[in-house]
């Protein structure tokens, strides 16, 4: 495989676009079903959407009628993103850390889904698994977009988009620090909002990369760059 070929694989961009879409759709559907009282994106933990309930844990009342939707979405999200990353064409030196981050993201997301953060988890000790999975996924997701941004050249995307990915990764890691600080303070004020500042940036980064790779693929499909490395401009072809 020529790792310097900028042509992205269809599977890569499709999965990188689909992954965040799966997560956000599952989150929206589960949140919409939580109506009494309504789920709050600023107050409630994200993982509360995976708790069928009724239960009270971590200072929050949890009652998510479509908890299986959220948990299935978490697992599917991690798997789809991992598939997308595995389909990327990267040099071996860059590929290893990128794939490792994607694996940790997928495993962490699955652990969060399999060990919901409810009252039973506190009693059984499964809350430790839940927390480990969540912070592993947060860290790996943001590290992943940082690494992908740094690999903009072999990925065949612009330097500007690479910098945007790096910025989103940094923003997500900063959000994670803020989230940990908020948990340590035990205030619970806007905890749902702050938690999302650790997650939404890397979701946006994966989506941005997927769309950039899709654009590159479409350019090649439309004949703007042919197999001989010639660029077609109107009725002429130039090197």
C-alpha positions as CSV (number, residue, x, y, z in Angstrom):
1,X,0.0,0.0,0.0
2,X,1.3,3.4,-0.9
3,X,1.0,5.4,2.3
4,X,1.8,8.7,0.5
5,X,-1.2,8.4,-1.9
6,X,-3.6,11.2,-0.8
7,X,-6.6,9.4,-2.1
8,X,-8.8,8.5,0.9
9,X,-10.7,5.3,1.1
10,X,-14.4,5.5,0.9
11,X,-14.7,3.4,4.0
12,X,-12.6,5.8,6.0
13,X,-14.5,9.0,5.3
14,X,-17.9,7.2,5.4
15,X,-17.1,5.8,8.9
16,X,-15.6,9.0,10.3
17,X,-18.8,10.9,9.3
18,X,-21.1,8.1,10.4
19,X,-19.5,7.7,13.9
20,X,-20.3,11.1,15.3
21,X,-23.7,11.0,13.6
22,X,-24.5,7.7,15.4
23,X,-23.4,9.1,18.7
24,X,-25.3,12.4,18.4
25,X,-28.4,10.7,17.1
26,X,-28.5,8.2,20.0
27,X,-28.0,11.0,22.5
28,X,-30.8,13.1,21.0
29,X,-33.2,10.2,20.8
30,X,-32.6,9.1,24.3
31,X,-32.7,12.7,25.7
32,X,-36.0,13.4,23.8
33,X,-37.6,10.3,25.5
34,X,-36.6,11.5,29.0
35,X,-39.6,13.8,29.7
36,X,-40.5,13.6,33.4
37,X,-38.7,15.8,34.4
38,X,-37.1,16.6,31.0
39,X,-33.5,15.7,30.4
40,X,-31.1,18.7,30.6
41,X,-28.0,18.9,28.4
42,X,-26.5,21.4,30.9
43,X,-27.3,19.6,34.1
44,X,-27.4,15.9,33.6
45,X,-24.4,13.7,32.9
46,X,-24.3,12.2,29.4
47,X,-24.1,8.7,30.8
48,X,-27.3,9.2,32.7
49,X,-29.0,8.7,29.3
50,X,-27.8,5.1,29.6
51,X,-29.5,4.5,33.0
52,X,-33.0,3.0,32.7
53,X,-33.9,3.9,36.2
54,X,-35.6,5.2,38.2
55,X,-32.4,5.7,40.2
56,X,-30.6,8.4,42.0
57,X,-26.8,8.5,41.8
58,X,-24.1,11.2,41.8
59,X,-26.6,13.6,43.1
60,X,-28.9,13.2,40.0
61,X,-32.2,11.5,39.4
62,X,-32.0,9.2,36.4
63,X,-34.9,7.9,34.3
64,X,-34.0,7.2,30.7
65,X,-36.8,5.2,28.9
66,X,-34.5,4.6,25.9
67,X,-31.4,3.8,27.8
68,X,-30.7,0.8,25.4
69,X,-30.6,3.3,22.5
70,X,-27.9,5.4,24.2
71,X,-25.8,2.4,25.2
72,X,-26.1,0.8,21.8
73,X,-25.1,4.1,20.2
74,X,-22.0,4.3,22.4
75,X,-20.8,0.9,21.4
76,X,-21.6,1.4,17.7
77,X,-20.0,4.8,17.7
78,X,-16.7,3.3,18.9
79,X,-16.7,0.5,16.5
80,X,-17.6,2.7,13.5
81,X,-14.8,5.2,14.3
82,X,-12.3,2.4,14.7
83,X,-13.3,1.0,11.3
84,X,-12.8,4.4,9.8
85,X,-9.3,4.8,11.4
86,X,-8.2,1.4,10.3
87,X,-9.2,2.3,6.7
88,X,-7.0,5.4,6.7
89,X,-3.8,5.4,4.7
90,X,-1.0,6.4,7.0
91,X,2.7,5.7,7.3
92,X,3.5,3.0,9.9
93,X,5.0,5.5,12.4
94,X,1.9,7.6,12.4
95,X,-0.6,4.7,12.1
96,X,0.3,2.9,15.3
97,X,-0.5,5.7,17.8
98,X,-3.6,6.7,15.8
99,X,-5.0,3.2,15.8
100,X,-4.1,2.8,19.5
101,X,-6.1,5.9,20.3
102,X,-9.0,4.7,18.3
103,X,-8.9,1.3,20.1
104,X,-9.0,3.0,23.5
105,X,-11.8,5.2,22.4
106,X,-13.8,2.2,21.2
107,X,-13.1,0.1,24.3
108,X,-13.8,3.0,26.6
109,X,-17.2,3.8,24.9
110,X,-18.2,0.1,25.2
111,X,-17.2,0.0,28.9
112,X,-19.4,3.1,29.6
113,X,-22.3,1.4,27.9
114,X,-21.8,-1.9,29.7
115,X,-21.4,-0.4,33.1
116,X,-24.0,2.4,33.4
117,X,-23.3,4.9,36.2
118,X,-26.3,4.2,38.4
119,X,-26.9,3.3,42.0
120,X,-26.3,-0.3,41.5
121,X,-22.9,0.6,40.0
122,X,-22.0,2.4,43.2
123,X,-23.0,-0.6,45.3
124,X,-21.2,-3.2,43.2
125,X,-18.0,-1.2,42.4
126,X,-18.9,-1.1,38.7
127,X,-18.8,2.7,38.9
128,X,-15.0,2.4,38.8
129,X,-15.2,0.6,35.5
130,X,-17.6,3.3,34.2
131,X,-15.3,6.1,35.2
132,X,-12.3,4.4,33.8
133,X,-14.1,3.8,30.5
134,X,-15.4,7.4,30.3
135,X,-12.0,9.1,31.0
136,X,-10.2,6.7,28.7
137,X,-12.7,7.5,25.9
138,X,-12.4,11.3,26.6
139,X,-8.6,11.3,26.6
140,X,-8.3,8.9,23.6
141,X,-10.9,10.8,21.5
142,X,-9.2,14.1,21.9
143,X,-5.7,12.6,21.4
144,X,-7.0,10.9,18.3
145,X,-8.0,14.2,16.6
146,X,-4.7,15.8,17.7
147,X,-2.8,12.9,16.0
148,X,-4.9,13.0,12.9
149,X,-4.4,16.8,12.6
150,X,-0.7,16.4,12.9
151,X,-0.9,13.8,10.1
152,X,-2.7,16.1,7.7
153,X,-0.1,15.7,4.9
154,X,-0.2,11.9,4.6
155,X,-3.9,12.1,4.9
156,X,-4.1,14.4,2.0
157,X,-6.0,17.3,3.7
158,X,-5.0,20.9,4.0
159,X,-2.7,22.3,6.7
160,X,-5.6,24.6,7.8
161,X,-7.8,21.6,8.4
162,X,-5.0,19.9,10.2
163,X,-4.6,22.8,12.5
164,X,-8.3,22.9,13.1
165,X,-8.2,19.3,14.2
166,X,-5.3,20.0,16.6
167,X,-7.2,23.0,18.0
168,X,-10.3,20.9,18.6
169,X,-8.2,18.2,20.3
170,X,-6.7,20.9,22.6
171,X,-10.1,22.3,23.3
172,X,-11.5,18.9,24.2
173,X,-8.6,18.2,26.6
174,X,-9.1,21.6,28.2
175,X,-12.7,20.7,28.6
176,X,-11.8,17.5,30.2
177,X,-9.6,19.3,32.7
178,X,-12.5,21.6,33.5
179,X,-14.8,18.6,33.9
180,X,-12.5,16.9,36.3
181,X,-12.1,20.1,38.3
182,X,-15.9,20.4,38.5
183,X,-16.3,16.9,39.7
184,X,-13.6,17.4,42.4
185,X,-15.4,20.5,43.6
186,X,-18.6,18.5,43.9
187,X,-20.8,21.4,42.9
188,X,-22.6,19.8,40.0
189,X,-23.2,23.2,38.4
190,X,-23.6,22.9,34.7
191,X,-21.8,19.5,34.9
192,X,-23.6,18.3,31.7
193,X,-22.5,21.3,29.7
194,X,-18.9,21.1,30.9
195,X,-18.7,17.4,30.2
196,X,-19.8,18.0,26.7
197,X,-16.9,20.4,26.2
198,X,-14.7,17.4,26.6
199,X,-16.6,15.3,24.0
200,X,-18.1,17.5,21.3
201,X,-14.8,18.9,20.1
202,X,-13.4,15.5,19.1
203,X,-16.8,14.5,17.6
204,X,-16.5,17.7,15.5
205,X,-12.9,16.8,14.6
206,X,-13.8,13.4,13.4
207,X,-16.7,14.8,11.4
208,X,-14.5,17.5,9.9
209,X,-11.9,15.0,8.9
210,X,-14.5,12.7,7.3
211,X,-15.9,15.5,5.3
212,X,-12.4,16.7,4.2
213,X,-11.6,13.1,3.0
214,X,-14.9,12.9,1.2
215,X,-14.2,16.1,-0.6
216,X,-10.7,14.8,-1.7
217,X,-12.3,11.6,-2.9
218,X,-15.0,13.4,-4.9
219,X,-12.4,15.6,-6.5
220,X,-10.6,12.5,-7.8
221,X,-13.8,10.9,-8.9
222,X,-14.8,14.0,-10.8
223,X,-11.5,13.8,-12.7
224,X,-9.8,16.9,-11.2
225,X,-6.8,14.6,-10.6
226,X,-6.3,11.7,-12.9
227,X,-4.2,8.5,-12.3
228,X,-1.1,10.0,-14.0
229,X,-1.0,12.9,-11.5
230,X,-2.3,15.4,-14.0
231,X,-4.7,18.1,-12.9
232,X,-7.6,18.8,-15.3
233,X,-8.7,22.5,-15.5
234,X,-11.5,23.0,-17.9
235,X,-10.5,21.8,-21.4
236,X,-6.8,21.6,-20.5
237,X,-4.7,19.2,-18.5
238,X,-1.7,20.5,-16.6
239,X,0.9,19.1,-14.3
